[in-house]
Amino acid sequence: MNEEPNKIKVTIDGITVEVNPGIPIVEAARQIGGASVPPTMCYYSKLEGSGGRCRTCLVEVTKGSEKDPRPMPKLVPACRTNVMDGMEVKVLTSERVIQAVQGVTEFLLINHPLDCPICDQAGECKLQDLAYEHGLEKTRSEFPRRTFQSDDLGPYIKLNMNRCILCARCVLVANQLTDQRNQGILFRGDHAEISTYLSKAIENDFSGNMIDVCPVGALTDRTARFKSRVWFTEPVNATCTCEKCSGRAVLWMKGDTIIRVTARKDAYNEVEEFICNDCRFERKDLKYWNIEGPAHISDHSVISVNHYELPLPKNDPHYKIGNFKAKTLE
């Protein structure tokens, strides 16, 4: 039998928690929860090798460990720095961290266009949240923004490179979920961009998961583009019979119509189980799905504006798919 590893104590913003040794600081913070969890734009716990690119998760380590209590002289990325016994970390309570996140946010927005009014990611975009909390009212950059023509990566995915922050999540998904990768990061420095080899289409069975892991609106679903704003739809958990994946997904409904299908995500917007393209793009009819009930949406999300909590039983005369909020169970 494998013995449980000895827990170690880590203190984040004055809150002490016991965690497994060797995990990143951001995972320890997630066990505490709340506002002490650093924002992450490139880190993804389900993908090996993610993190260390965006620097939005910078934290201040005021005590290295019990054996070496010296503070770390520089801010460190919480996604790439592992915990040690007795470590003390500041996130919200550090003025240095707040200033650093403001600076990183400004850099992320230097080339990012003001596409929120037309972007399908609006309402689910983590860069929007960062810009609201830490962004400036206007840019201080005197240089023109980088611009690209939008590109179709096959029949299902639209690439708007203007919005990309080069988090590389989509590249890691292609490397780890599929048997071949057609896209990657080309060039270096401020010339870097995500692209495919000679504009080749991406046609593997799990390519749609690149849309789910993208933290901004750089990769969007061509089958659902401009059909509805996300806060006008109602997400429901559903399952289907599928030979390629688990078939567990979220249907974004507008009335009786399925606007789009996505994988189910946890509280940190990370996919729980990746789904195949057949479930995501081809099954837009309710006949394929068994509805389980409403998907939970955080009260802090704009999607919760017209939300509901409990579905009506199917024998209720008011029952209607996509209209759960009309009446709830007593």
DOTORVO-461107 format. One line per 10 residues: their letters; for each residue y, z, x of N, C-alpha, C, O. Coordinates in steps of 0.02 Angstrom, whole numbers. Atoms other than C-alpha are relative to their C-alpha. Layout:
# DOTORVO-461107
A = Y:Z:X:Y:Z:X:Y:Z:X:Y:Z:X  ...
***
This chain:
# DOTORVO-461107
MNEEPNKIKV = -60:0:41:0:0:0:63:0:43:67:36:93  -63:2:-36:175:-42:60:43:59:-21:57:69:-80  -41:-58:16:280:114:72:72:-22:-10:97:-69:21  -70:13:13:456:116:4:41:17:63:29:69:93  -41:-17:-58:585:108:146:44:60:-15:65:71:-72  -43:-59:8:686:266:175:70:-23:-19:99:-66:13  -68:17:22:850:256:82:52:26:48:41:77:82  -57:-24:-40:1015:272:173:60:8:-46:62:-21:-100  -59:-13:40:1182:333:109:60:-41:25:75:-43:84  -60:40:-15:1335:220:101:54:21:-49:41:31:-108
TIDGITVEVN = -56:-20:42:1506:268:34:49:-58:-5:73:-83:46  -47:55:12:1616:134:-44:54:24:-48:40:44:-105  -58:-24:40:1789:180:-109:-12:72:-25:6:89:-81  10:-70:17:1738:364:-107:-62:14:-41:-76:72:-56  61:-9:41:1578:335:-208:-61:-10:46:-67:-61:78  59:3:-43:1414:372:-117:-60:-24:-40:-73:-1:-96  59:28:33:1257:275:-160:-56:-5:52:-43:-16:111  58:8:-44:1081:271:-87:-28:-70:-9:-41:-93:-65  23:70:2:1022:96:-42:-54:-11:52:-64:31:96  49:19:-51:885:10:56:36:-21:64:89:-53:60
PGIPIVEAAR = -32:21:-62:927:-15:240:-2:-75:10:-48:-109:-13  0:71:-18:977:-187:301:29:-47:-51:32:-107:-38  -29:45:50:1056:-254:141:74:-9:15:104:33:47  -72:9:-12:1232:-328:145:42:51:-38:20:80:-88  -45:-47:33:1379:-219:98:13:-20:-72:19:23:-116  -15:23:68:1412:-327:-55:-56:20:-49:-41:35:-107  55:-20:44:1239:-286:-125:2:75:-13:-15:98:-68  -8:-72:10:1270:-100:-98:56:13:-51:50:57:-93  -56:-7:47:1436:-119:-190:-21:-18:-71:2:12:-119  23:19:66:1347:-205:-334:-41:55:-33:-45:58:-94
QIGGASVPPT = 36:-56:29:1238:-52:-356:47:52:-28:30:89:-74  -51:-44:28:1397:47:-385:33:-33:-61:44:-1:-112  -30:38:55:1476:-89:-493:75:12:-6:105:48:33  -71:-8:12:1650:-100:-562:44:-39:48:22:-89:77  -50:36:-40:1805:-153:-467:-12:8:75:22:-26:114  15:-8:-72:1733:-94:-300:-44:-55:27:-57:-57:87  41:55:-23:1625:-250:-293:46:-55:26:87:-81:-12  -44:52:-27:1710:-376:-176:-13:-67:-35:-70:-81:-53  11:66:29:1737:-550:-249:-38:-45:49:-31:-38:110  38:46:-43:1620:-685:-184:6:-70:-28:-5:-82:-88
MCYYSKLEGS = -5:70:20:1648:-872:-189:-54:-43:33:-71:-96:7  52:39:-34:1514:-931:-67:-66:36:4:-119:4:7  62:-39:-3:1386:-789:-61:-39:-8:-65:-11:-7:-119  44:7:58:1237:-811:-177:-67:31:18:-104:4:60  59:-39:-21:1095:-685:-167:-65:-39:-8:-113:-23:27  62:38:11:967:-812:-230:-9:-56:52:-62:-87:54  3:55:-48:1005:-935:-89:2:27:72:48:62:90  2:-22:-69:955:-903:91:54:-35:41:65:-95:34  -51:29:-44:1093:-929:218:69:-6:-32:114:-33:0  -66:5:32:1236:-916:93:47:54:27:24:103:57
GGRCRTCLVE = -49:-50:-20:1396:-821:130:32:-16:67:8:-59:105  -35:7:-63:1518:-809:274:48:-57:5:75:-70:59  -44:59:-3:1623:-960:227:68:11:-31:118:-12:-4  -63:-4:37:1757:-911:103:44:58:20:106:55:14  -36:-60:-23:1807:-738:169:37:36:-57:83:75:-43  -31:-39:54:1856:-674:-4:-28:70:-6:2:113:-39  33:-66:6:1738:-525:17:16:46:58:-23:92:72  -18:-42:-57:1827:-448:167:9:73:-22:39:88:-73  -5:-72:14:1813:-257:172:18:36:65:12:8:119  -18:-41:-57:1872:-118:287:-53:53:10:-66:93:-35
VTKGSEKDPR = 51:-50:-17:1736:-13:372:35:55:40:51:45:99  -36:-55:-32:1818:154:413:-46:46:40:-23:86:81  50:-38:-38:1657:231:479:-63:-43:7:-93:-63:-43  57:45:-11:1519:129:559:-66:29:-23:-103:-4:-59  63:-33:18:1375:252:538:3:72:23:52:93:55  3:-69:-24:1323:432:570:-7:2:76:22:45:108  11:0:-72:1266:387:746:62:-24:38:76:-1:93  -61:27:-31:1425:290:785:55:-2:-52:64:-53:-86  -49:-5:55:1566:347:671:64:-40:11:109:-37:-31  -61:37:-13:1697:234:750:12:-53:-54:-36:-85:-76
PMPKLVPACR = -14:53:49:1785:119:625:-4:-69:32:6:-76:92  0:68:-26:1766:-68:643:72:-24:4:109:-17:-45  -71:16:-10:1930:-135:714:28:-54:-46:87:-54:-62  -23:55:43:1937:-290:604:-34:3:-68:-88:33:-75  33:7:65:1900:-325:422:-62:-43:9:-62:-90:49  64:36:-7:1722:-388:400:-20:-29:-67:-4:0:-119  26:27:63:1641:-501:269:-57:42:-27:-106:54:8  50:-44:29:1540:-392:152:-67:-36:-11:-118:-3:-16  62:37:12:1412:-531:126:-40:-10:63:-100:-25:59  33:12:-64:1370:-544:312:-7:63:42:-35:60:97
TNVMDGMEVK = 4:-63:-37:1383:-362:367:-48:47:-35:-39:64:-93  51:-43:30:1232:-252:338:21:73:2:59:94:46  -17:-71:5:1244:-69:288:-37:39:54:-89:18:78  32:-48:-45:1204:75:404:8:70:-29:54:82:-68  0:-68:28:1168:257:366:65:35:16:85:40:74  -63:-36:-9:1329:353:339:61:-44:1:117:-19:9  -57:46:-1:1439:197:331:49:15:-56:29:32:-112  -52:-8:51:1604:215:240:42:-63:-3:64:-89:49  -32:65:10:1689:62:167:57:8:-51:52:46:-99  -55:2:48:1855:32:81:8:-71:-27:8:-120:11
VLTSERVIQA = -12:65:32:1882:-109:-44:67:4:-38:118:-20:-14  -62:-7:40:2009:-67:-179:50:47:32:110:38:23  -44:-52:-27:2079:81:-82:31:-20:66:65:21:98  -27:23:-64:2127:-23:71:55:-51:-11:44:-103:-41  -56:47:5:2297:-106:81:-13:-62:43:7:-117:25  17:56:-44:2232:-215:224:-45:-50:-37:-36:-110:-30  46:44:36:2093:-283:113:38:-39:-54:27:-99:-61  -37:33:53:2211:-322:-31:44:-56:29:47:-111:0  -41:51:-31:2329:-416:85:-42:-58:26:-21:-116:22  44:53:-25:2184:-511:163:-25:-45:-56:-26:-106:-48
VQGVTEFLLI = 24:40:56:2115:-566:-5:56:-44:-28:44:-100:-48  -57:40:21:2289:-624:-55:10:-60:46:23:-115:22  -7:55:-48:2299:-728:104:-55:-51:-7:-42:-111:-4  57:46:9:2125:-802:80:9:-41:-64:-5:-101:-64  -11:35:64:2167:-845:-101:53:-55:8:46:-110:-19  -52:50:-11:2324:-934:-45:-27:-61:37:-10:-117:21  30:56:-37:2224:-1039:79:-46:-41:-44:-47:-102:-40  45:37:44:2094:-1083:-53:38:-44:-49:13:-96:-71  -40:37:49:2233:-1144:-168:46:-52:31:79:-89:-5  -46:47:-33:2326:-1247:-37:-14:-72:-22:33:-109:-37
NHPLDCPICD = 17:68:20:2231:-1406:-82:-26:-5:-71:-40:-60:-95  30:1:67:2168:-1355:-254:51:-26:-51:107:0:-53  -48:27:49:2249:-1457:-395:7:45:-60:-34:89:-73  -12:-38:62:2322:-1384:-554:-36:-34:-58:-5:-60:-105  41:35:49:2178:-1453:-657:-26:45:-56:-63:22:-99  28:-47:49:2143:-1298:-762:5:-25:-73:-42:-15:-111  -4:23:70:2207:-1378:-925:-51:-53:-18:-66:-62:-77  49:53:16:2080:-1520:-909:-67:12:32:-113:-28:22  62:-13:-37:1943:-1441:-803:-51:33:-45:-36:81:-80  53:-29:41:1777:-1404:-887:-21:69:23:-55:105:-14
QAGECKLQDL = 18:-66:-26:1756:-1250:-778:48:54:-23:35:114:-13  -51:-49:21:1910:-1166:-852:-32:51:-48:-68:33:-94  30:-54:39:1862:-998:-926:-61:30:34:-80:86:18  57:-26:-38:1714:-979:-807:13:-4:76:-31:12:115  -16:13:-70:1803:-1015:-642:20:64:36:67:99:15  -17:-60:-39:1805:-876:-512:64:-9:40:98:40:56  -63:12:-35:1950:-958:-422:59:13:-47:112:35:-24  -52:-18:49:2051:-940:-582:12:75:0:69:98:-1  -6:-73:0:2014:-753:-580:36:23:63:80:67:59  -33:-19:-62:2065:-739:-397:74:-18:-1:117:21:20
AYEHGLEKTR = -69:22:3:2224:-839:-427:41:45:-45:100:60:-31  -35:-44:47:2270:-728:-575:14:68:32:68:97:22  -6:-67:-28:2241:-567:-477:40:1:65:77:48:78  -29:-3:-67:2301:-615:-303:43:-60:19:72:-61:73  -35:61:-18:2384:-786:-309:76:6:-3:103:51:-36  -73:4:2:2566:-830:-280:22:-45:-57:-17:-84:-84  -26:41:54:2677:-909:-411:6:-73:20:0:-118:-22  -5:69:-24:2700:-1064:-303:-25:-2:72:-25:48:107  25:8:-67:2631:-1133:-142:55:2:52:112:-19:38  -48:0:-55:2718:-1107:25:-15:-56:49:20:-64:99
SEFPRRTFQS = 19:55:-45:2633:-1257:104:49:-58:-7:69:-76:-63  -45:57:0:2747:-1401:153:-37:-66:8:-6:-120:8  39:60:-12:2605:-1524:178:-29:-27:-65:-43:12:-110  30:28:62:2537:-1644:46:-72:23:-8:-108:34:42  69:-20:13:2374:-1593:-36:-48:-56:16:-31:-115:11  52:50:-9:2214:-1681:8:-20:-26:-69:-27:13:-116  20:30:64:2164:-1801:-130:-60:-45:10:-67:-78:62  60:42:0:2001:-1890:-170:-9:-32:-68:16:-6:-118  20:30:64:1939:-2008:-303:-63:36:-25:-107:53:14  60:-31:28:1812:-1929:-422:-59:-47:8:-51:-108:11
DDLGPYIKLN = 59:39:-15:1634:-1986:-394:-57:22:-45:-65:81:-60  60:-15:40:1477:-1997:-501:-60:5:47:-79:-43:79  59:-10:-42:1328:-1922:-409:-62:-10:-43:-100:37:-56  56:13:45:1200:-2006:-519:22:4:-72:82:9:-86  -17:3:71:1191:-2006:-709:22:66:-30:48:67:-86  -12:-65:31:1217:-1819:-734:58:40:29:86:83:-5  -47:-44:-35:1341:-1749:-608:63:-38:20:60:-93:48  -65:26:-22:1526:-1783:-580:27:44:56:28:105:50  -30:-36:-56:1604:-1735:-413:75:-12:2:97:-69:8  -73:2:-10:1790:-1695:-408:14:37:65:25:98:65
MNRCILCARC = -7:-30:-66:1812:-1664:-222:68:34:7:76:78:50  -65:-33:-3:1995:-1616:-252:-6:75:-11:33:114:17  6:-71:20:1934:-1450:-324:-47:39:46:-50:100:40  52:-32:-41:1800:-1412:-193:30:48:50:81:34:81  -22:-49:-50:1820:-1257:-84:-50:5:58:-45:50:99  49:4:-55:1673:-1303:32:-40:64:8:-49:88:64  42:-60:-3:1568:-1151:-13:-71:-17:22:-108:27:44  66:26:-21:1411:-1258:23:-58:25:-43:-115:16:-24  55:-22:43:1312:-1180:-120:-43:-59:-23:-104:-54:-25  37:58:26:1265:-1352:-186:-47:-28:53:-101:-52:37
VLVANQLTDQ = 42:25:-54:1198:-1403:-15:-61:46:9:-116:21:20  56:-47:-7:1091:-1245:-5:-49:-7:-58:-110:-2:-47  45:11:57:1022:-1276:-180:-43:-61:12:-103:-60:0  38:61:-13:972:-1452:-132:-52:11:56:-107:-17:53  47:-14:-55:891:-1388:29:-59:41:-22:-115:30:0  50:-51:15:794:-1247:-52:-38:-11:-65:-91:18:-76  34:11:64:749:-1311:-226:-32:-69:-6:-75:-79:-48  24:69:8:713:-1495:-199:-35:-24:63:-30:7:116  36:27:-57:605:-1600:-85:42:-47:42:19:-70:95  -43:42:-39:750:-1704:-26:73:16:-16:90:33:-72
RNQGILFRGD = -72:-13:9:937:-1682:0:39:-63:18:32:-89:74  -38:60:-11:1054:-1829:-17:74:13:15:110:-33:34  -70:-14:-10:1220:-1739:-1:8:55:53:-40:91:67  -14:-51:-50:1301:-1628:129:74:2:16:114:-32:-17  -69:-5:-21:1463:-1582:217:12:-51:56:-18:-47:109  -17:50:-49:1537:-1730:309:65:19:36:108:52:7  -59:-11:-41:1668:-1721:449:12:74:15:-31:116:-1  -14:-68:-22:1750:-1563:515:71:21:-17:113:-20:-33  -67:-27:9:1899:-1449:494:30:-19:-68:-3:-16:-119  -33:16:63:2027:-1503:364:-19:-69:-26:7:-91:-77
HAEISTYLSK = 25:64:24:1938:-1671:349:-68:8:-35:-95:-41:-61  67:-11:27:1775:-1592:287:-1:-13:-75:46:2:-111  9:13:72:1709:-1645:117:-74:-3:-16:-116:-17:27  68:8:26:1551:-1643:11:-8:-72:-22:34:-98:-59  11:69:20:1478:-1816:-9:-73:-17:8:-112:21:38  69:24:-7:1317:-1915:-20:-1:-57:51:50:-87:66  8:53:-50:1249:-2038:106:9:-68:-33:-31:-88:-75  -16:66:27:1327:-2208:65:3:1:-77:-22:-45:-110  -8:-7:73:1368:-2146:-112:-66:-4:-37:-69:-30:-93  65:2:32:1184:-2127:-151:-3:49:-57:24:104:-53
AIENDFSGNM = 6:-43:58:1141:-2054:-321:-48:58:15:-96:50:53  44:-58:-6:1062:-1880:-330:-46:0:-60:-24:7:-117  47:11:55:904:-1899:-433:-62:44:5:-116:20:-12  58:-44:0:790:-1749:-407:-1:43:-63:50:50:-97  10:-34:64:722:-1642:-549:41:64:-9:49:88:-65  -37:-63:5:826:-1487:-508:72:-7:24:105:43:40  -68:11:-26:991:-1566:-455:53:32:-44:107:49:-19  -49:-28:45:1081:-1497:-608:19:72:17:72:96:-5  -16:-69:-19:1074:-1322:-534:59:3:47:90:56:55  -60:1:-41:1211:-1376:-414:61:14:-42:110:43:-18
IDVCPVGALT = -56:-12:45:1327:-1371:-565:7:75:-13:62:102:-13  -2:-71:17:1279:-1191:-606:24:43:58:58:93:47  -19:-42:-57:1306:-1125:-429:70:-14:24:98:26:61  -67:17:-22:1473:-1212:-403:50:50:-30:53:57:-91  -45:-51:27:1608:-1075:-419:64:-29:-30:101:7:-64  -60:33:27:1746:-1200:-463:-22:-61:-41:-81:-67:-57  18:58:40:1752:-1363:-560:-13:-63:39:-2:-118:14  12:59:-41:1703:-1477:-417:-60:-40:-24:-59:-102:-20  59:33:26:1533:-1516:-493:-6:17:-74:-12:75:-92  2:-11:72:1526:-1538:-682:-53:-44:-32:-75:-94:-4
DRTARFKSRV = 53:34:38:1402:-1597:-813:30:-61:-35:72:-55:-79  -27:62:30:1436:-1779:-858:-18:-6:-74:18:-38:-111  20:5:70:1343:-1759:-1024:41:46:-45:36:41:-106  -39:-48:40:1463:-1620:-1079:74:-2:16:112:39:-10  -70:1:-21:1629:-1670:-1000:48:-11:-59:39:-57:-99  -55:6:48:1782:-1642:-1112:-23:6:-73:15:-10:-119  23:-6:70:1675:-1606:-1267:26:63:-34:37:63:-94  -27:-62:30:1739:-1428:-1292:21:47:55:-9:49:108  -16:-55:-45:1828:-1286:-1206:-53:54:-8:-80:63:-63  57:-46:0:1704:-1151:-1161:10:58:-50:-39:83:-77
WFTEPVNATC = -12:-56:46:1789:-1017:-1269:-6:-21:-74:-3:22:-118  12:23:69:1764:-1125:-1425:-75:-6:-15:-93:-22:-71  72:5:9:1575:-1125:-1400:-31:70:-1:0:118:20  35:-64:5:1448:-988:-1432:-66:-5:37:-109:-45:18  61:4:-40:1311:-958:-1302:-57:40:-31:-48:98:-50  60:-34:25:1136:-915:-1364:-57:-9:49:-65:-62:79  60:5:-41:979:-876:-1266:-54:-37:-38:-64:-26:-98  52:40:32:838:-997:-1301:-54:-16:52:-42:-15:112  56:20:-43:669:-1049:-1232:-31:-64:-27:-27:-78:-87  36:59:20:571:-1210:-1235:-63:-5:43:-70:29:94
TCEKCSGRAV = 61:11:-38:401:-1268:-1175:13:-54:52:29:-111:36  -15:46:-55:422:-1348:-1004:-51:9:55:-69:66:72  49:-2:-54:299:-1392:-868:33:6:69:-1:23:118  -33:0:-65:430:-1399:-729:34:66:16:40:85:74  -36:-63:-11:522:-1234:-753:-19:50:-54:-63:37:-95  16:-53:49:520:-1073:-855:22:-18:-71:-4:11:-119  -25:18:66:615:-1155:-999:46:51:-31:63:46:-90  -46:-52:24:729:-1002:-1015:71:-21:17:88:-28:76  -67:28:-11:908:-1061:-1038:50:30:-49:32:70:-92  -54:-18:46:1074:-1034:-1125:26:-64:-32:44:-111:3
LWMKGDTIIR = -28:57:37:1129:-1157:-1260:71:17:-20:84:69:-51  -70:-10:19:1317:-1174:-1282:12:-41:-62:16:-102:-60  0:32:66:1335:-1211:-1467:71:-6:-27:115:35:-15  -60:8:41:1475:-1279:-1573:-24:-23:-69:-40:-81:-80  34:14:64:1415:-1268:-1751:-74:-7:12:-105:37:42  71:14:-11:1241:-1344:-1751:-12:-45:61:-69:-64:74  5:47:-56:1277:-1452:-1598:-6:37:66:31:85:78  6:-27:-68:1219:-1410:-1422:47:-39:45:36:-99:57  -49:33:-44:1367:-1449:-1310:-28:-8:70:-22:-62:100  30:2:-66:1279:-1407:-1148:-54:53:6:-58:98:-36
VTARKDAYNE = 53:-48:-14:1131:-1312:-1076:8:23:72:17:-17:117  -6:-28:-68:1142:-1195:-926:-56:50:12:-89:72:-35  47:-53:-17:1028:-1075:-835:30:68:-19:91:75:-25  -25:-67:15:1040:-891:-878:26:33:65:-3:25:118  -32:-31:-58:1153:-791:-762:6:75:-8:7:101:-64  -7:-72:2:1170:-609:-715:73:20:-3:117:-22:-13  -69:-26:6:1325:-498:-715:45:-27:54:107:-25:46  -41:26:-55:1383:-577:-552:-1:-76:2:11:-107:54  -3:73:10:1370:-755:-617:-50:-37:45:-38:-95:64  52:32:-40:1213:-792:-516:-60:-17:-45:-80:23:-88
VEEFICNDCR = 55:24:41:1069:-891:-592:-61:46:8:-80:63:64  60:-41:-2:918:-785:-638:-62:-43:14:-104:-25:56  55:47:-10:795:-930:-649:27:-71:-4:58:-89:-54  -24:69:0:835:-1110:-602:-40:-42:-49:-100:-33:-57  33:42:50:796:-1240:-735:2:-73:22:42:-92:65  5:70:-20:750:-1423:-724:50:-44:-38:82:-21:-86  -48:47:31:854:-1575:-773:-20:-18:-71:23:-32:-112  22:17:68:747:-1611:-926:28:51:-50:55:32:-102  -26:-53:44:794:-1443:-1004:76:-3:-4:105:8:-57  -73:-3:-3:975:-1456:-949:34:-60:-33:82:-51:-69
FERKDLKYWN = -36:59:22:1020:-1635:-992:-32:-38:-58:3:-70:-97  35:43:48:887:-1713:-1104:-15:34:-66:-27:1:-116  19:-36:61:854:-1577:-1233:61:29:-33:73:90:-31  -61:-20:34:1015:-1571:-1331:-10:2:-76:37:-5:-115  17:-5:71:925:-1554:-1499:-35:66:-12:-77:87:27  28:-66:15:880:-1388:-1581:-76:-2:-10:-108:50:-6  72:3:12:704:-1451:-1618:-41:17:62:-99:35:57  36:-15:-62:658:-1423:-1435:0:75:15:-39:98:57  -15:-68:-22:716:-1241:-1431:-20:53:-50:-18:42:-111  12:-60:39:665:-1071:-1494:57:49:14:63:75:69
IEGPAHISDH = -59:-42:-9:824:-969:-1521:-20:73:3:-53:98:-43  14:-71:-6:810:-789:-1459:57:43:-28:44:96:-57  -57:-39:23:985:-729:-1501:60:-13:44:56:-51:92  -62:11:-39:1163:-721:-1433:-7:23:73:-40:73:87  -3:-21:-70:1188:-715:-1246:56:51:8:109:45:-23  -51:-52:-10:1283:-562:-1186:57:-28:42:46:-58:95  -60:21:-36:1461:-600:-1130:43:61:12:55:101:-34  -43:-57:-16:1571:-475:-1041:63:0:-43:92:-52:-57  -61:-6:40:1717:-409:-1144:61:-23:38:113:-38:7  -57:20:-40:1831:-456:-999:4:-76:6:52:-102:34
SVISVNHYEL = 0:72:-6:1786:-640:-1012:37:-32:-58:35:-7:-115  -36:36:53:1893:-764:-1109:-49:-28:-51:-30:-41:-108  50:26:46:1730:-827:-1187:-14:48:-56:-39:28:-109  15:-50:51:1716:-664:-1283:51:3:-56:45:44:-102  -54:-2:50:1872:-703:-1388:-28:-7:-71:-11:31:-115  30:12:65:1771:-771:-1534:-74:18:0:-115:-15:-32  70:-14:-12:1609:-685:-1486:-29:45:-55:7:65:-101  40:-35:49:1477:-591:-1584:-48:43:40:-51:36:101  49:-40:-36:1343:-465:-1541:-70:-5:-29:-118:-9:9  67:1:30:1200:-472:-1665:-9:-61:-44:37:-78:-82
PLPKNDPHYK = 12:58:42:1122:-625:-1748:-23:20:-69:-50:73:-79  26:-10:67:1085:-639:-1932:-75:-16:-1:-97:-60:36  70:21:9:902:-641:-1983:-3:-68:-34:41:-85:-73  3:69:25:844:-817:-2028:-7:-3:-76:9:-55:-105  6:1:73:809:-767:-2208:65:21:-35:67:23:-97  -64:-18:29:989:-714:-2234:35:-64:-24:36:-113:12  -33:61:26:1085:-838:-2345:61:-22:41:81:-80:37  -58:17:-41:1233:-831:-2224:-20:-26:68:22:-45:108  24:19:-67:1123:-877:-2076:17:-73:15:8:-117:-27  -13:68:-23:1177:-1029:-1978:5:0:76:42:41:104
IGNFKAKTLE = -4:4:-72:1149:-1077:-1797:72:-15:21:105:-59:-7  -68:12:-25:1313:-1065:-1703:52:36:-41:112:26:-29  -49:-36:40:1394:-951:-1832:-22:73:-8:-17:100:-63  26:-68:3:1323:-779:-1790:54:51:-19:39:104:-46  -52:-50:10:1491:-695:-1803:20:9:-74:60:52:-90  -19:-4:71:1502:-724:-1993:-21:68:-29:13:95:-72  24:-63:26:1400:-567:-2024:-50:28:49:-89:-10:78  47:-29:-48:1303:-445:-1916:-49:47:-36:-36:69:-92  50:-46:28:1150:-338:-1947:30:69:-6:69:90:37  -24:-69:9:1185:-165:-2014:-38:46:47:-26:107:48
***
